[in-house]
Amino acid sequence: MSYQTLKRAVTARLEIKKSEFIAYAYPVISREEAMFHVEQLREKYPDARHWCWAYIIGDPDNTTSAGFDDDGEPNGTAGRPILGVLQHKSIGNIIIIVVRYFGGIKLGAGGLTRAYAGSAQAAVDQMILNPYVPMAQIQILAEFATEAQCRYMIESLGGHIDDVAYSKQVTLTATLAEADIDSLKERLAMDGRVLNQPEV
């Protein structure tokens, strides 16, 4: 499972035969979050003609959820070309919404398909992408004397501490990349032990 995710929202504008296409891309982790962005743009641009979109949740090659909408454009000329750009670039957990202002000149089915794919590509060109890294939350049981060492090891692997509970011993709850858990267990050795395995 190797794909990329969007670091932060981007926007791009194209003008094609007097029609204006404004593409927005947002990182999302659910369909509900994706639809929230669509509604926001409908409110922001109430006088636009179309709000076409496509989203992918999860891995673009093996999606947990994907969808698209032509929003009144001829069938297959808007949402699917946007989705095609995302799949081709292997970008997941993302929605691209293209807001169109009609300029009075009809583009035809081929022209529309190129315009929406081009708008999505213009947004992709603005993106900062990160490789997707599956994360897991773990708990580590440590002595008071070794707490600082455990914290250091978690942070040295790029993880972060979510919670700390003190009783007879210290329980650290941390999030780090699934791939680094075995390495952490080896490094901890005498300083602490991982209590629960992440769900795979």
C-alpha positions in Angstrom: 0.0 0.0 0.0 2.0 2.9 -1.3 0.3 6.2 -2.0 0.6 9.9 -1.4 -1.6 12.3 0.6 -2.1 16.0 0.4 -0.2 18.0 3.0 -2.5 21.1 2.9 -5.4 22.5 0.9 -4.6 24.1 -2.5 -6.5 26.0 -5.2 -5.9 26.6 -8.9 -7.8 28.6 -11.6 -8.1 28.1 -15.3 -9.9 30.1 -17.9 -11.0 28.2 -21.0 -13.1 29.9 -23.7 -14.4 32.5 -21.2 -15.5 29.8 -18.7 -13.7 30.0 -15.4 -12.7 26.7 -13.6 -11.6 27.0 -9.9 -10.2 23.8 -8.5 -9.9 23.2 -4.8 -8.2 20.2 -3.3 -8.6 19.2 0.4 -7.1 16.4 2.5 -10.0 14.3 3.8 -10.4 11.1 5.7 -14.2 10.4 5.3 -17.0 11.0 2.8 -18.7 13.2 5.3 -15.7 15.5 5.5 -15.5 15.5 1.7 -19.1 16.5 1.3 -18.7 19.3 3.9 -16.1 20.9 1.6 -18.6 20.7 -1.4 -21.3 22.4 0.6 -18.9 25.1 1.8 -17.9 25.9 -1.8 -21.6 26.0 -2.9 -22.1 28.6 -0.2 -19.0 30.5 -1.2 -19.8 30.6 -4.9 -23.7 30.6 -5.0 -23.8 32.1 -8.5 -21.5 29.4 -10.1 -23.0 27.1 -12.7 -21.5 23.7 -11.5 -19.7 22.3 -8.5 -18.1 19.0 -9.8 -16.0 16.8 -7.6 -14.2 13.5 -7.0 -12.8 12.0 -3.9 -10.7 9.0 -2.8 -10.6 7.8 0.8 -7.7 5.4 1.4 -5.4 3.8 -1.2 -6.3 4.9 -4.8 -5.5 1.5 -6.1 -7.7 -0.3 -3.6 -10.1 2.4 -2.3 -12.1 2.0 0.8 -14.4 4.7 -0.7 -14.4 6.8 -3.8 -17.0 8.9 -5.5 -17.6 11.6 -8.1 -20.4 13.9 -9.3 -20.8 15.7 -12.7 -23.3 18.1 -11.0 -25.4 18.7 -14.2 -22.5 18.6 -16.7 -22.9 15.9 -19.4 -22.5 12.4 -18.0 -18.8 11.4 -17.6 -17.3 14.8 -18.5 -16.5 16.2 -15.1 -16.3 14.0 -12.0 -14.8 11.0 -13.7 -11.9 12.9 -15.3 -11.1 14.5 -11.9 -11.1 11.0 -10.3 -8.9 9.8 -13.1 -6.2 12.4 -12.4 -6.2 11.4 -8.7 -5.9 7.7 -9.5 -3.2 8.3 -12.1 -1.1 10.3 -9.6 -1.8 7.7 -6.7 -3.2 10.3 -4.3 -5.5 9.2 -1.5 -7.5 10.8 1.3 -8.4 13.7 -0.9 -11.2 15.6 -2.6 -10.9 17.9 -5.6 -13.9 20.2 -6.3 -14.0 22.2 -9.5 -16.3 25.3 -9.4 -17.3 26.4 -13.0 -18.6 29.7 -14.1 -20.0 29.4 -17.6 -18.6 32.0 -20.0 -21.2 31.6 -22.8 -19.3 29.4 -25.1 -20.1 25.6 -25.1 -17.0 23.4 -24.9 -18.6 20.1 -26.0 -18.1 16.8 -24.3 -14.4 16.4 -25.2 -13.7 20.0 -24.3 -15.4 19.6 -20.9 -13.5 16.4 -20.2 -10.2 18.1 -20.9 -11.2 21.2 -18.9 -12.1 19.3 -15.8 -9.1 17.0 -16.0 -6.9 20.0 -16.7 -8.3 21.8 -13.7 -7.6 18.8 -11.4 -4.1 18.6 -12.9 -3.6 22.3 -12.2 -4.5 21.7 -8.5 -2.2 18.6 -8.4 0.7 20.8 -9.7 0.2 23.1 -6.7 0.2 20.2 -4.2 2.8 19.3 -1.6 2.4 15.5 -1.2 3.6 13.2 1.6 3.9 9.4 1.4 1.1 7.8 3.4 2.4 6.1 6.5 0.1 3.8 8.5 0.2 4.8 12.1 -0.6 2.8 15.3 -1.2 3.7 18.9 0.7 1.6 21.5 1.1 1.6 25.3 4.4 1.2 27.0 4.9 0.2 30.6 8.1 1.7 32.2 9.7 2.4 35.5 9.9 6.1 36.7 13.7 5.9 36.2 13.4 4.9 32.5 10.5 7.2 31.5 12.7 9.8 29.9 14.6 7.2 28.0 11.3 5.7 26.6 10.1 9.1 25.6 13.4 9.8 23.8 13.2 6.5 21.9 9.6 7.1 20.8 10.4 10.6 19.5 13.6 9.5 17.8 11.5 7.2 15.7 9.2 10.1 14.7 6.4 9.1 17.1 4.7 11.3 19.7 3.4 10.8 23.2 -0.5 11.0 23.4 -0.9 10.4 27.1 1.0 9.5 30.3 -0.5 7.7 33.4 1.4 7.4 36.7 0.7 4.7 39.2 3.2 2.1 40.5 4.8 2.4 37.1 4.5 4.8 34.2 2.1 4.0 31.3 3.0 5.9 28.1 0.4 6.0 25.3 2.1 6.8 22.0 1.5 7.0 18.3 4.1 6.0 15.7 4.5 4.3 12.3 3.4 0.7 12.3 6.6 -0.2 10.6 8.7 1.1 13.6 7.0 -0.8 16.4 9.3 -3.8 16.2 12.3 -1.5 16.2 11.0 0.3 19.3 10.5 -3.0 21.1 14.1 -4.0 20.4 15.4 -0.6 21.5 13.4 -0.5 24.7 14.7 -3.9 25.8 15.2 -3.2 29.5 13.7 0.3 29.7 10.1 -0.6 29.1 7.8 -3.0 27.3 5.0 -2.5 24.7 1.7 -3.7 26.2 -0.7 -4.0 23.3 -0.2 -4.9 19.7 -1.8 -2.5 17.1 -4.7 -3.8 15.1 -3.6 -4.7 11.7 
